[in-house]
């Protein structure tokens, strides 16, 4: 369900979207480290040529790390973020991932609506340690969450 006033569509990101994604992540104070390397597993919401939102998944075997869920301020609260999360989780399922994890400092109350549960950081699988997010891009205070697909 695309919010008509907010986005034209949600689609797979392309290399041409990178500048808009990077600007959005920077504006929303989210880490950019490692994002470009996983651009092929990002989705974007756009209106014309403008990137209004993004979300990405990093794949580590049959596990995924949801990252970089962000929308521009002018579409916040209009459902664009939820559409992006659903789209990237559909992508995770299509990839055959069995669990998806995330780290968040601000959205602990947002992600349970998609089935995520809070877990201790020590419960994060060691395979995720390869992610820039776990190697310092996200602060140690970030809350870990898990979704079984």
N, C-alpha and C positions, 0 to 999 in steps of 0.2 A: 504494500500500500504506500505509494508515494504521496507525500503531502503536496498537493498541487501548488500552493503558494511558495513552497520551500525548494523543491528539487524537481528537475526534469526527469531524472532517473537515477537508479543505483546500478552501477556497472563495475566490471573489473577495471582496476587502475591500469594505465598505460605509462610508459616512460614520460610522455608529455605532461602527465599529471604531477610529476614529482615536485616541481617548484611550488605548485599550489598546496600540495600536501605538506611540504616542509614549512611553508609559511604558516599554515593552519596549526601545525603542531607547535611551532615556536610561539605563535600568538596565544595558544592555550596552555603554554608552559609544560608541554609534554616532551619527552626525549625524542630526538631524531636519530640518535646513534643506533645503527643497525637497521633502521627502517628501509632505507633505499635498497639494501641487500635482499629484502623480502618483498619488494614492491609487487612482484608477480602474484602475491597472495593478498593484496590489498583490494578493497572495494572503495568506490567513491560515490558520493552524491553530487550531482552537478546541476547547474542552471546555466545554460549556454556554455561558455568556456570556463566558468568559475567553479572551483571546487568548494562546495559548501560543507562537506563532511568526508570523513574517511574512517576506515577500520582495517586492521590487518591481522593476519595469522602467521606465526612462525611455526614451521613444521620441524619436529624432532622425532623421527620414526613415526610411531602411531600416536604421538602426543602433539598438542599444539599449544602455543602461547598467544592469546588474544592481546593485541596491543594497539595503541594509537587510535583509540576511539575518540573522535573529536568532531564537533560541528562548529560552524561560525556562530558568533553571538546572535546574529539576526535570525537564525533558524532554531536556536536552542529552545527546547520545550515544545517543538512542533511535531515530534515523532521521527525526525530524520535519523537521530542517533539510534533509536530502536530498530529502524529499518536496516541500518548499516550493520548492527550487531546480528540481526537475524540473517542477513545475506552472508556475512562472513562465517557464521556458524553453519549455514547450509553448505558453504564451500568446504568447511572442515569435515562435515559428514561425507561429502562427495570424495574427499581425499582419503576417506577411511580412517580418520582419526578416532580414537576411542575416548580420549579425555582432552579437555581444553582447560588451561590454567590462565590466570591473569594476575597482575599486580596493580593495585590502585591506591592512591592517596586521598582521593576525593569522592569516589563513586561506590563505596561499600554498600550503600542502600539501593543503588541503581541495578546492579547485576543480578541479585536474587530473582528478579522477575523473569530472567532467562534460564533459571535453574542453577545458577552458581551458588556454592556454599563457601563460607569462609573456612580456611584451613591455616594451620601454622606454617610459617615459611620453611621450617625444617621438614615439612611433608612434601615440599616440591621435589619432583623427580630430578635426579642428578643429570639426566640428559638435557634439561633446560638450562643448565649452568653455562652452556655455550652461547646463550642469548646475551646480547649487550644489556638488555633490561636487567638481568640478574647479575651481570658483571659490573654494575655500578651506575647504569643509566637511570635506574629507578632508585630512590632512596631506600635505605634499610627500614625506614618506618612504613613503607608501602605494605598494604594488607594483601595476602595471597588468597586466591579463590580458585575453586575447581568445579568443573561441569563434566559429568559423565554423559557421553553422547549415546 
